[in-house]
Amino acid sequence: MSDSDILSTARMPEPRRNMLAIVLSIVAVLAVIIGGVAYVGYHKLASTGGQPDSWAPANSIAFIKVDLDPSASAKIAALRFERTFPNAPHVTSADQLKDALLAAAFNDQSGPSPINYADDVKPWLGSRIALAVYPDAKSVQQVVGIVQVTDAAKAKAGLAKIVEDSVGHAAGYAVMGEYAVVGPSQAAVDAAIAAAHTSNITSGGDYASDVATLKGDRILTAWADLAAMSKLAEKALAGRGSILLPGRFGALSGLAGLSARSGSSGWSSGTSLTTLGVGTTGATAKGRLVVGLQLQPGYAELEGRILGSDVSAYQNGTAGSLLGQLPAGAVGAVAVSGLGAVITKELATLEQSPLVAAGVNSQLDGIGNKLGIALPGDAVNLLGNEFAIGLDTVPSGSGSGRLTAITEPTDATKGLQTMQKLVALTSQSRFPFTASAHGSQIVITNDSGATGALSDDAGFKNAMSGMPTQVVGAAYVNLAAIWASGTASKVPADIQHLSGIGAYESVDGGDLVFAVRVTVN
């Protein structure tokens, strides 16, 4: 296999005529990189051409782009990543990759001007595509697609056919040299172009500096003003036609899914504008989100940062280090810093409502009396400043799951006493738990044979490398151990080349940073 081979196992989107919906579908397909879907570089290693950022208005509140023509080093890394999946179907050039992903989206024989991908799209379609959400002069949020073109004349001819629907309505488009801008109406497209000519997203606002915080060359880059997107999502949820990007850490943390909705007559006056939104819990999100997806020979990583938000609720600690102290070979593990403080704060919030607090306190008293401990005080002390728990083995059909937990109580002596009362309740079980003190830590386990440290495992090192010393929380899944247990008989062979998942969340100055890494073997 040559260095130009490309891996693609993406699901083909359904045919549609709506141009912006097509753009959305393309972005969704190309975004599915993690999970065994990858691509490799082109015949030419050098990145060529400009970026779609230059056609996004400076006042854009959200922007996402997919770049299939990154730097030479990124292409080589992607090639090595792709070779991990020998059984997946391959294509042999960048053009074949685009054909495989996009042909079904563009082929459409309905309407007055049937569309054929090979004739009407392939001759001009470039390697970069983006979406921008921006408010027009009337403060109405518009969504425009920005598509790289290789031949302006052919692009104009192809777009003229694509945007026309069966009843004569048409979306807007304009070809501006290397890029085409498409949108729900010609007015929206013209307004976006005029705004970008005055000032684009790279020269105004926070976009450029926010994106600069990301590492390496990225296949996918996304940025959003969370407050603006939160408000837009609330409006969209009350209406029709929305694209929701669910939240994490109290706000949007990553691209989870895209969908497009339009009427059968395309972008007619009766079709609501497709919008991008942020999943919220009733409170308006704050700050700005930036995320990037990159491939390296041994992993795919999605990293992100929330800037300008309130991080006072988050507490850095040594959860990452504690995670690595769990037994070697653990199948899955999670660690959290400041869990006791979080519970204390939540209980204080409940106490502001006397009726609710009375019911909760009554239930806690009843449970505590049965266990022989005082709740919530003993539990809060036991969880303390740092807490980690791991599944040592893959549970068998007989329910022989082995667990180990490590905690650093505020008062270690009292914490051990509490835990000893709790583990005594398991004395008659098949695999009883024990509790023992190790300095300031309490170790609870039902795995008497547990040895070694997770931090010494090669898989753990690969998945968690780059994690800051101080984190709010961290998690690890040992996929290789799961496959080896024999429980993955129905999992495709290529998926079994995924060896682990590592994730962390940390406070960096006034920002919240996070990363999710999928490793391969």
Secondary structure by P-SEA (a helix, b strand, c coil): ccccbbbbbcccccccccaaaaaaaaaaaaaccccccbbbbccccccccccccccccccccbbbbbbccccaaaaaaaaaaaaccccccccccaaaaaaaccccccccccccbbbbcccccccccccccbbbbbbccccbbbbbbbbbbccaaaaaaaaaaaacccccbbbbbbbccccccccccaaaaaaaaaaaaaccccccccaaaaaaaccccccbbbbbaaaaaaaaaaaaaaccbbbbbcccccccccccbbbbbbcccccccccccccccccccccccbbbbbbbbbbcccbbbbbbbbcccccccccccaaaaaaaaccccccccccccaaaaaaaaaaaaaaccaaaaaaaaaaaaaaaaaaccccaaaaaaaaccbbbbbbccccccccbbbbbbbbbcccaaaaaaaaaaaacccccccbbbbbbbcccbbbbbccccccccccccaaaaaacccccccccbbbbbaaaaaaaacccccccccccccccccccccccccbbbbbbbbbcc
